[in-house]
């Protein structure tokens, strides 16, 4: 059993939810997806929360839920929304109290995963998908780089899980 929760960070489409479920099962840990928890609490999909209440409202909900999870949960894999780690208060808490893992995916992988998605509010303008994604990557990757572990997310989930387990064991044995 790990001493800390594992937090997966990365841009939308990097595989946080998919890999998180597999990793949690593999490590016999709980799995939590903060976006799903926000949707459950608001009884709305993320894109509808953005449309109805705006991004500022969403970010406040997100901060409240993530703080609650970090203070109550143990032995969990937590998949964060793509913008969560940009919140400086949450970022400090995550870096101090968890093992943070950045799933670093290439532009091509993210583009292919997001191009047909209708539930990503920051990518609603399909005509500018290329430009929007490149801007998000340029803005966020320098911040994501602060994570404890960086995993290049270009392999199968099984291989990625094995790589993550090795890196976590290294940290855990320090």
PyMOL commands that place a pseudoatom at each C-alpha (Angstrom):
pseudoatom trace, name=CA, resn=UNK, resi=1, chain=A, elem=C, hetatm=0, pos=[0.000, 0.000, 0.000]
pseudoatom trace, name=CA, resn=UNK, resi=2, chain=A, elem=C, hetatm=0, pos=[1.254, 3.468, -0.904]
pseudoatom trace, name=CA, resn=UNK, resi=3, chain=A, elem=C, hetatm=0, pos=[1.752, 6.210, 1.633]
pseudoatom trace, name=CA, resn=UNK, resi=4, chain=A, elem=C, hetatm=0, pos=[0.304, 8.822, -0.722]
pseudoatom trace, name=CA, resn=UNK, resi=5, chain=A, elem=C, hetatm=0, pos=[-2.454, 9.217, -3.269]
pseudoatom trace, name=CA, resn=UNK, resi=6, chain=A, elem=C, hetatm=0, pos=[-1.408, 9.239, -6.918]
pseudoatom trace, name=CA, resn=UNK, resi=7, chain=A, elem=C, hetatm=0, pos=[-2.637, 12.197, -8.953]
pseudoatom trace, name=CA, resn=UNK, resi=8, chain=A, elem=C, hetatm=0, pos=[-2.687, 12.040, -12.752]
pseudoatom trace, name=CA, resn=UNK, resi=9, chain=A, elem=C, hetatm=0, pos=[-2.299, 15.361, -14.516]
pseudoatom trace, name=CA, resn=UNK, resi=10, chain=A, elem=C, hetatm=0, pos=[-2.204, 16.234, -18.176]
pseudoatom trace, name=CA, resn=UNK, resi=11, chain=A, elem=C, hetatm=0, pos=[-4.054, 17.852, -20.987]
pseudoatom trace, name=CA, resn=UNK, resi=12, chain=A, elem=C, hetatm=0, pos=[-7.449, 16.614, -22.123]
pseudoatom trace, name=CA, resn=UNK, resi=13, chain=A, elem=C, hetatm=0, pos=[-7.100, 13.446, -24.166]
pseudoatom trace, name=CA, resn=UNK, resi=14, chain=A, elem=C, hetatm=0, pos=[-3.812, 12.418, -22.536]
pseudoatom trace, name=CA, resn=UNK, resi=15, chain=A, elem=C, hetatm=0, pos=[-5.400, 9.287, -21.058]
pseudoatom trace, name=CA, resn=UNK, resi=16, chain=A, elem=C, hetatm=0, pos=[-5.791, 10.207, -17.387]
pseudoatom trace, name=CA, resn=UNK, resi=17, chain=A, elem=C, hetatm=0, pos=[-9.209, 8.569, -16.929]
pseudoatom trace, name=CA, resn=UNK, resi=18, chain=A, elem=C, hetatm=0, pos=[-8.506, 5.496, -19.039]
pseudoatom trace, name=CA, resn=UNK, resi=19, chain=A, elem=C, hetatm=0, pos=[-5.087, 4.851, -17.548]
pseudoatom trace, name=CA, resn=UNK, resi=20, chain=A, elem=C, hetatm=0, pos=[-6.251, 5.796, -14.049]
pseudoatom trace, name=CA, resn=UNK, resi=21, chain=A, elem=C, hetatm=0, pos=[-8.884, 3.048, -13.998]
pseudoatom trace, name=CA, resn=UNK, resi=22, chain=A, elem=C, hetatm=0, pos=[-6.405, 0.440, -15.197]
pseudoatom trace, name=CA, resn=UNK, resi=23, chain=A, elem=C, hetatm=0, pos=[-3.687, 1.595, -12.822]
pseudoatom trace, name=CA, resn=UNK, resi=24, chain=A, elem=C, hetatm=0, pos=[-6.086, 1.632, -9.848]
pseudoatom trace, name=CA, resn=UNK, resi=25, chain=A, elem=C, hetatm=0, pos=[-7.201, -1.925, -10.560]
pseudoatom trace, name=CA, resn=UNK, resi=26, chain=A, elem=C, hetatm=0, pos=[-3.606, -3.030, -11.059]
pseudoatom trace, name=CA, resn=UNK, resi=27, chain=A, elem=C, hetatm=0, pos=[-2.404, -1.428, -7.805]
pseudoatom trace, name=CA, resn=UNK, resi=28, chain=A, elem=C, hetatm=0, pos=[-5.579, -2.322, -5.864]
pseudoatom trace, name=CA, resn=UNK, resi=29, chain=A, elem=C, hetatm=0, pos=[-6.376, 1.320, -5.241]
pseudoatom trace, name=CA, resn=UNK, resi=30, chain=A, elem=C, hetatm=0, pos=[-9.545, 3.391, -5.499]
pseudoatom trace, name=CA, resn=UNK, resi=31, chain=A, elem=C, hetatm=0, pos=[-10.103, 5.452, -8.634]
pseudoatom trace, name=CA, resn=UNK, resi=32, chain=A, elem=C, hetatm=0, pos=[-11.596, 8.940, -8.671]
pseudoatom trace, name=CA, resn=UNK, resi=33, chain=A, elem=C, hetatm=0, pos=[-12.167, 11.180, -11.677]
pseudoatom trace, name=CA, resn=UNK, resi=34, chain=A, elem=C, hetatm=0, pos=[-12.648, 14.785, -10.571]
pseudoatom trace, name=CA, resn=UNK, resi=35, chain=A, elem=C, hetatm=0, pos=[-14.585, 15.750, -13.706]
pseudoatom trace, name=CA, resn=UNK, resi=36, chain=A, elem=C, hetatm=0, pos=[-17.097, 12.963, -13.050]
pseudoatom trace, name=CA, resn=UNK, resi=37, chain=A, elem=C, hetatm=0, pos=[-17.435, 14.040, -9.420]
pseudoatom trace, name=CA, resn=UNK, resi=38, chain=A, elem=C, hetatm=0, pos=[-18.099, 17.645, -10.500]
pseudoatom trace, name=CA, resn=UNK, resi=39, chain=A, elem=C, hetatm=0, pos=[-20.714, 16.449, -13.003]
pseudoatom trace, name=CA, resn=UNK, resi=40, chain=A, elem=C, hetatm=0, pos=[-22.373, 14.351, -10.311]
pseudoatom trace, name=CA, resn=UNK, resi=41, chain=A, elem=C, hetatm=0, pos=[-22.486, 17.207, -7.821]
pseudoatom trace, name=CA, resn=UNK, resi=42, chain=A, elem=C, hetatm=0, pos=[-23.791, 19.731, -10.380]
pseudoatom trace, name=CA, resn=UNK, resi=43, chain=A, elem=C, hetatm=0, pos=[-26.051, 17.204, -12.128]
pseudoatom trace, name=CA, resn=UNK, resi=44, chain=A, elem=C, hetatm=0, pos=[-24.729, 18.556, -15.434]
pseudoatom trace, name=CA, resn=UNK, resi=45, chain=A, elem=C, hetatm=0, pos=[-22.066, 17.586, -17.972]
pseudoatom trace, name=CA, resn=UNK, resi=46, chain=A, elem=C, hetatm=0, pos=[-18.870, 19.674, -17.887]
pseudoatom trace, name=CA, resn=UNK, resi=47, chain=A, elem=C, hetatm=0, pos=[-19.662, 21.419, -21.179]
pseudoatom trace, name=CA, resn=UNK, resi=48, chain=A, elem=C, hetatm=0, pos=[-23.116, 22.334, -19.832]
pseudoatom trace, name=CA, resn=UNK, resi=49, chain=A, elem=C, hetatm=0, pos=[-21.604, 23.713, -16.615]
pseudoatom trace, name=CA, resn=UNK, resi=50, chain=A, elem=C, hetatm=0, pos=[-19.311, 25.910, -18.740]
pseudoatom trace, name=CA, resn=UNK, resi=51, chain=A, elem=C, hetatm=0, pos=[-22.241, 27.063, -20.916]
pseudoatom trace, name=CA, resn=UNK, resi=52, chain=A, elem=C, hetatm=0, pos=[-24.657, 27.709, -18.064]
pseudoatom trace, name=CA, resn=UNK, resi=53, chain=A, elem=C, hetatm=0, pos=[-22.355, 29.085, -15.349]
pseudoatom trace, name=CA, resn=UNK, resi=54, chain=A, elem=C, hetatm=0, pos=[-19.013, 29.830, -17.013]
pseudoatom trace, name=CA, resn=UNK, resi=55, chain=A, elem=C, hetatm=0, pos=[-15.459, 28.647, -16.482]
pseudoatom trace, name=CA, resn=UNK, resi=56, chain=A, elem=C, hetatm=0, pos=[-14.913, 30.654, -13.269]
pseudoatom trace, name=CA, resn=UNK, resi=57, chain=A, elem=C, hetatm=0, pos=[-17.820, 28.832, -11.561]
pseudoatom trace, name=CA, resn=UNK, resi=58, chain=A, elem=C, hetatm=0, pos=[-16.470, 25.487, -12.794]
pseudoatom trace, name=CA, resn=UNK, resi=59, chain=A, elem=C, hetatm=0, pos=[-12.961, 26.222, -11.468]
pseudoatom trace, name=CA, resn=UNK, resi=60, chain=A, elem=C, hetatm=0, pos=[-14.358, 27.088, -8.010]
pseudoatom trace, name=CA, resn=UNK, resi=61, chain=A, elem=C, hetatm=0, pos=[-16.316, 23.798, -7.922]
pseudoatom trace, name=CA, resn=UNK, resi=62, chain=A, elem=C, hetatm=0, pos=[-13.230, 21.965, -9.095]
pseudoatom trace, name=CA, resn=UNK, resi=63, chain=A, elem=C, hetatm=0, pos=[-11.056, 23.489, -6.345]
pseudoatom trace, name=CA, resn=UNK, resi=64, chain=A, elem=C, hetatm=0, pos=[-13.620, 22.637, -3.667]
pseudoatom trace, name=CA, resn=UNK, resi=65, chain=A, elem=C, hetatm=0, pos=[-13.961, 19.017, -4.808]
pseudoatom trace, name=CA, resn=UNK, resi=66, chain=A, elem=C, hetatm=0, pos=[-10.221, 18.429, -5.252]
pseudoatom trace, name=CA, resn=UNK, resi=67, chain=A, elem=C, hetatm=0, pos=[-9.468, 19.883, -1.803]
pseudoatom trace, name=CA, resn=UNK, resi=68, chain=A, elem=C, hetatm=0, pos=[-12.138, 17.626, -0.302]
pseudoatom trace, name=CA, resn=UNK, resi=69, chain=A, elem=C, hetatm=0, pos=[-10.703, 14.557, -2.037]
pseudoatom trace, name=CA, resn=UNK, resi=70, chain=A, elem=C, hetatm=0, pos=[-7.124, 15.344, -1.039]
pseudoatom trace, name=CA, resn=UNK, resi=71, chain=A, elem=C, hetatm=0, pos=[-8.083, 15.809, 2.598]
pseudoatom trace, name=CA, resn=UNK, resi=72, chain=A, elem=C, hetatm=0, pos=[-10.253, 12.674, 2.886]
pseudoatom trace, name=CA, resn=UNK, resi=73, chain=A, elem=C, hetatm=0, pos=[-9.011, 10.060, 0.444]
pseudoatom trace, name=CA, resn=UNK, resi=74, chain=A, elem=C, hetatm=0, pos=[-6.203, 7.566, 0.902]
pseudoatom trace, name=CA, resn=UNK, resi=75, chain=A, elem=C, hetatm=0, pos=[-4.926, 4.810, -1.350]
pseudoatom trace, name=CA, resn=UNK, resi=76, chain=A, elem=C, hetatm=0, pos=[-6.472, 6.442, -4.432]
pseudoatom trace, name=CA, resn=UNK, resi=77, chain=A, elem=C, hetatm=0, pos=[-5.603, 7.219, -8.009]
pseudoatom trace, name=CA, resn=UNK, resi=78, chain=A, elem=C, hetatm=0, pos=[-7.088, 10.625, -8.823]
pseudoatom trace, name=CA, resn=UNK, resi=79, chain=A, elem=C, hetatm=0, pos=[-7.532, 11.771, -12.434]
pseudoatom trace, name=CA, resn=UNK, resi=80, chain=A, elem=C, hetatm=0, pos=[-7.674, 15.565, -12.543]
pseudoatom trace, name=CA, resn=UNK, resi=81, chain=A, elem=C, hetatm=0, pos=[-9.282, 17.712, -15.185]
pseudoatom trace, name=CA, resn=UNK, resi=82, chain=A, elem=C, hetatm=0, pos=[-6.770, 19.238, -17.592]
pseudoatom trace, name=CA, resn=UNK, resi=83, chain=A, elem=C, hetatm=0, pos=[-6.871, 22.706, -16.005]
pseudoatom trace, name=CA, resn=UNK, resi=84, chain=A, elem=C, hetatm=0, pos=[-6.835, 21.686, -12.338]
pseudoatom trace, name=CA, resn=UNK, resi=85, chain=A, elem=C, hetatm=0, pos=[-3.058, 21.744, -11.912]
pseudoatom trace, name=CA, resn=UNK, resi=86, chain=A, elem=C, hetatm=0, pos=[-2.976, 25.371, -13.128]
pseudoatom trace, name=CA, resn=UNK, resi=87, chain=A, elem=C, hetatm=0, pos=[-4.603, 26.400, -9.823]
pseudoatom trace, name=CA, resn=UNK, resi=88, chain=A, elem=C, hetatm=0, pos=[-1.586, 27.438, -7.723]
pseudoatom trace, name=CA, resn=UNK, resi=89, chain=A, elem=C, hetatm=0, pos=[-3.187, 26.450, -4.388]
pseudoatom trace, name=CA, resn=UNK, resi=90, chain=A, elem=C, hetatm=0, pos=[-4.089, 22.986, -5.652]
pseudoatom trace, name=CA, resn=UNK, resi=91, chain=A, elem=C, hetatm=0, pos=[-0.726, 22.640, -7.367]
pseudoatom trace, name=CA, resn=UNK, resi=92, chain=A, elem=C, hetatm=0, pos=[1.161, 23.267, -4.105]
pseudoatom trace, name=CA, resn=UNK, resi=93, chain=A, elem=C, hetatm=0, pos=[-1.036, 20.826, -2.201]
pseudoatom trace, name=CA, resn=UNK, resi=94, chain=A, elem=C, hetatm=0, pos=[-0.709, 18.150, -4.899]
pseudoatom trace, name=CA, resn=UNK, resi=95, chain=A, elem=C, hetatm=0, pos=[3.080, 18.496, -5.059]
pseudoatom trace, name=CA, resn=UNK, resi=96, chain=A, elem=C, hetatm=0, pos=[3.362, 18.399, -1.265]
pseudoatom trace, name=CA, resn=UNK, resi=97, chain=A, elem=C, hetatm=0, pos=[0.880, 15.623, -0.437]
pseudoatom trace, name=CA, resn=UNK, resi=98, chain=A, elem=C, hetatm=0, pos=[0.682, 13.244, -3.408]
pseudoatom trace, name=CA, resn=UNK, resi=99, chain=A, elem=C, hetatm=0, pos=[2.711, 11.504, -6.064]
pseudoatom trace, name=CA, resn=UNK, resi=100, chain=A, elem=C, hetatm=0, pos=[1.905, 13.559, -9.144]
pseudoatom trace, name=CA, resn=UNK, resi=101, chain=A, elem=C, hetatm=0, pos=[2.264, 12.001, -12.568]
pseudoatom trace, name=CA, resn=UNK, resi=102, chain=A, elem=C, hetatm=0, pos=[2.120, 14.011, -15.780]
pseudoatom trace, name=CA, resn=UNK, resi=103, chain=A, elem=C, hetatm=0, pos=[0.898, 11.972, -18.723]
pseudoatom trace, name=CA, resn=UNK, resi=104, chain=A, elem=C, hetatm=0, pos=[2.701, 13.850, -21.471]
pseudoatom trace, name=CA, resn=UNK, resi=105, chain=A, elem=C, hetatm=0, pos=[1.032, 13.166, -24.788]
pseudoatom trace, name=CA, resn=UNK, resi=106, chain=A, elem=C, hetatm=0, pos=[2.106, 14.483, -28.175]
pseudoatom trace, name=CA, resn=UNK, resi=107, chain=A, elem=C, hetatm=0, pos=[0.048, 16.972, -30.144]
pseudoatom trace, name=CA, resn=UNK, resi=108, chain=A, elem=C, hetatm=0, pos=[-0.825, 14.248, -32.663]
pseudoatom trace, name=CA, resn=UNK, resi=109, chain=A, elem=C, hetatm=0, pos=[-2.186, 11.871, -29.977]
pseudoatom trace, name=CA, resn=UNK, resi=110, chain=A, elem=C, hetatm=0, pos=[-4.225, 14.613, -28.320]
pseudoatom trace, name=CA, resn=UNK, resi=111, chain=A, elem=C, hetatm=0, pos=[-5.548, 15.921, -31.629]
pseudoatom trace, name=CA, resn=UNK, resi=112, chain=A, elem=C, hetatm=0, pos=[-6.674, 12.451, -32.723]
pseudoatom trace, name=CA, resn=UNK, resi=113, chain=A, elem=C, hetatm=0, pos=[-8.405, 11.795, -29.386]
pseudoatom trace, name=CA, resn=UNK, resi=114, chain=A, elem=C, hetatm=0, pos=[-10.115, 15.190, -29.225]
pseudoatom trace, name=CA, resn=UNK, resi=115, chain=A, elem=C, hetatm=0, pos=[-11.067, 15.920, -32.835]
pseudoatom trace, name=CA, resn=UNK, resi=116, chain=A, elem=C, hetatm=0, pos=[-14.439, 14.171, -32.648]
pseudoatom trace, name=CA, resn=UNK, resi=117, chain=A, elem=C, hetatm=0, pos=[-15.222, 15.009, -29.032]
pseudoatom trace, name=CA, resn=UNK, resi=118, chain=A, elem=C, hetatm=0, pos=[-18.240, 17.154, -28.269]
pseudoatom trace, name=CA, resn=UNK, resi=119, chain=A, elem=C, hetatm=0, pos=[-17.776, 17.226, -24.502]
pseudoatom trace, name=CA, resn=UNK, resi=120, chain=A, elem=C, hetatm=0, pos=[-14.601, 19.319, -24.181]
pseudoatom trace, name=CA, resn=UNK, resi=121, chain=A, elem=C, hetatm=0, pos=[-15.684, 22.925, -23.547]
pseudoatom trace, name=CA, resn=UNK, resi=122, chain=A, elem=C, hetatm=0, pos=[-12.309, 24.486, -24.314]
pseudoatom trace, name=CA, resn=UNK, resi=123, chain=A, elem=C, hetatm=0, pos=[-12.344, 22.926, -27.790]
pseudoatom trace, name=CA, resn=UNK, resi=124, chain=A, elem=C, hetatm=0, pos=[-15.848, 23.805, -28.963]
pseudoatom trace, name=CA, resn=UNK, resi=125, chain=A, elem=C, hetatm=0, pos=[-14.653, 25.686, -32.045]
pseudoatom trace, name=CA, resn=UNK, resi=126, chain=A, elem=C, hetatm=0, pos=[-13.743, 22.782, -34.351]
pseudoatom trace, name=CA, resn=UNK, resi=127, chain=A, elem=C, hetatm=0, pos=[-12.472, 25.185, -37.049]
pseudoatom trace, name=CA, resn=UNK, resi=128, chain=A, elem=C, hetatm=0, pos=[-9.638, 26.265, -34.740]
pseudoatom trace, name=CA, resn=UNK, resi=129, chain=A, elem=C, hetatm=0, pos=[-8.935, 22.906, -33.095]
pseudoatom trace, name=CA, resn=UNK, resi=130, chain=A, elem=C, hetatm=0, pos=[-5.310, 22.916, -34.257]
pseudoatom trace, name=CA, resn=UNK, resi=131, chain=A, elem=C, hetatm=0, pos=[-4.651, 26.403, -32.908]
pseudoatom trace, name=CA, resn=UNK, resi=132, chain=A, elem=C, hetatm=0, pos=[-6.611, 25.858, -29.662]
pseudoatom trace, name=CA, resn=UNK, resi=133, chain=A, elem=C, hetatm=0, pos=[-4.758, 22.643, -28.831]
pseudoatom trace, name=CA, resn=UNK, resi=134, chain=A, elem=C, hetatm=0, pos=[-1.350, 24.137, -29.622]
pseudoatom trace, name=CA, resn=UNK, resi=135, chain=A, elem=C, hetatm=0, pos=[-2.113, 27.106, -27.352]
pseudoatom trace, name=CA, resn=UNK, resi=136, chain=A, elem=C, hetatm=0, pos=[-3.235, 24.811, -24.499]
pseudoatom trace, name=CA, resn=UNK, resi=137, chain=A, elem=C, hetatm=0, pos=[-0.079, 22.720, -24.902]
pseudoatom trace, name=CA, resn=UNK, resi=138, chain=A, elem=C, hetatm=0, pos=[2.176, 25.806, -24.958]
pseudoatom trace, name=CA, resn=UNK, resi=139, chain=A, elem=C, hetatm=0, pos=[0.435, 27.288, -21.903]
pseudoatom trace, name=CA, resn=UNK, resi=140, chain=A, elem=C, hetatm=0, pos=[0.127, 24.143, -19.809]
pseudoatom trace, name=CA, resn=UNK, resi=141, chain=A, elem=C, hetatm=0, pos=[3.126, 21.912, -20.485]
pseudoatom trace, name=CA, resn=UNK, resi=142, chain=A, elem=C, hetatm=0, pos=[5.588, 24.191, -18.628]
pseudoatom trace, name=CA, resn=UNK, resi=143, chain=A, elem=C, hetatm=0, pos=[3.289, 23.968, -15.571]
pseudoatom trace, name=CA, resn=UNK, resi=144, chain=A, elem=C, hetatm=0, pos=[2.659, 20.218, -15.845]
pseudoatom trace, name=CA, resn=UNK, resi=145, chain=A, elem=C, hetatm=0, pos=[6.455, 19.762, -15.935]
pseudoatom trace, name=CA, resn=UNK, resi=146, chain=A, elem=C, hetatm=0, pos=[6.502, 20.352, -12.152]
pseudoatom trace, name=CA, resn=UNK, resi=147, chain=A, elem=C, hetatm=0, pos=[5.006, 16.877, -11.536]
pseudoatom trace, name=CA, resn=UNK, resi=148, chain=A, elem=C, hetatm=0, pos=[7.000, 14.317, -9.544]
pseudoatom trace, name=CA, resn=UNK, resi=149, chain=A, elem=C, hetatm=0, pos=[6.959, 11.856, -12.440]
pseudoatom trace, name=CA, resn=UNK, resi=150, chain=A, elem=C, hetatm=0, pos=[6.706, 12.451, -16.182]
pseudoatom trace, name=CA, resn=UNK, resi=151, chain=A, elem=C, hetatm=0, pos=[5.427, 9.619, -18.359]
pseudoatom trace, name=CA, resn=UNK, resi=152, chain=A, elem=C, hetatm=0, pos=[5.492, 9.920, -22.142]
pseudoatom trace, name=CA, resn=UNK, resi=153, chain=A, elem=C, hetatm=0, pos=[1.991, 8.716, -22.984]
pseudoatom trace, name=CA, resn=UNK, resi=154, chain=A, elem=C, hetatm=0, pos=[2.704, 7.058, -26.315]
pseudoatom trace, name=CA, resn=UNK, resi=155, chain=A, elem=C, hetatm=0, pos=[2.471, 3.364, -25.391]
pseudoatom trace, name=CA, resn=UNK, resi=156, chain=A, elem=C, hetatm=0, pos=[-0.320, 0.935, -24.561]
pseudoatom trace, name=CA, resn=UNK, resi=157, chain=A, elem=C, hetatm=0, pos=[-2.011, 1.351, -21.182]
pseudoatom trace, name=CA, resn=UNK, resi=158, chain=A, elem=C, hetatm=0, pos=[-0.362, -1.871, -19.937]
pseudoatom trace, name=CA, resn=UNK, resi=159, chain=A, elem=C, hetatm=0, pos=[3.143, -0.644, -20.776]
pseudoatom trace, name=CA, resn=UNK, resi=160, chain=A, elem=C, hetatm=0, pos=[2.375, 2.772, -19.275]
pseudoatom trace, name=CA, resn=UNK, resi=161, chain=A, elem=C, hetatm=0, pos=[1.092, 1.103, -16.077]
pseudoatom trace, name=CA, resn=UNK, resi=162, chain=A, elem=C, hetatm=0, pos=[4.286, -0.940, -15.811]
pseudoatom trace, name=CA, resn=UNK, resi=163, chain=A, elem=C, hetatm=0, pos=[6.414, 2.197, -16.301]
pseudoatom trace, name=CA, resn=UNK, resi=164, chain=A, elem=C, hetatm=0, pos=[4.413, 4.091, -13.689]
pseudoatom trace, name=CA, resn=UNK, resi=165, chain=A, elem=C, hetatm=0, pos=[4.658, 1.251, -11.170]
pseudoatom trace, name=CA, resn=UNK, resi=166, chain=A, elem=C, hetatm=0, pos=[8.457, 1.174, -11.552]
pseudoatom trace, name=CA, resn=UNK, resi=167, chain=A, elem=C, hetatm=0, pos=[8.738, 4.925, -11.035]
pseudoatom trace, name=CA, resn=UNK, resi=168, chain=A, elem=C, hetatm=0, pos=[6.354, 4.897, -8.058]
pseudoatom trace, name=CA, resn=UNK, resi=169, chain=A, elem=C, hetatm=0, pos=[8.327, 2.085, -6.421]
pseudoatom trace, name=CA, resn=UNK, resi=170, chain=A, elem=C, hetatm=0, pos=[11.496, 4.170, -6.787]
pseudoatom trace, name=CA, resn=UNK, resi=171, chain=A, elem=C, hetatm=0, pos=[9.852, 7.153, -5.088]
pseudoatom trace, name=CA, resn=UNK, resi=172, chain=A, elem=C, hetatm=0, pos=[8.158, 5.007, -2.442]
pseudoatom trace, name=CA, resn=UNK, resi=173, chain=A, elem=C, hetatm=0, pos=[11.440, 3.361, -1.457]
pseudoatom trace, name=CA, resn=UNK, resi=174, chain=A, elem=C, hetatm=0, pos=[13.289, 6.642, -0.934]
for i in range(1, 174): cmd.bond("trace and resi %d" % i, "trace and resi %d" % (i + 1))
show_as sticks, trace
zoom trace
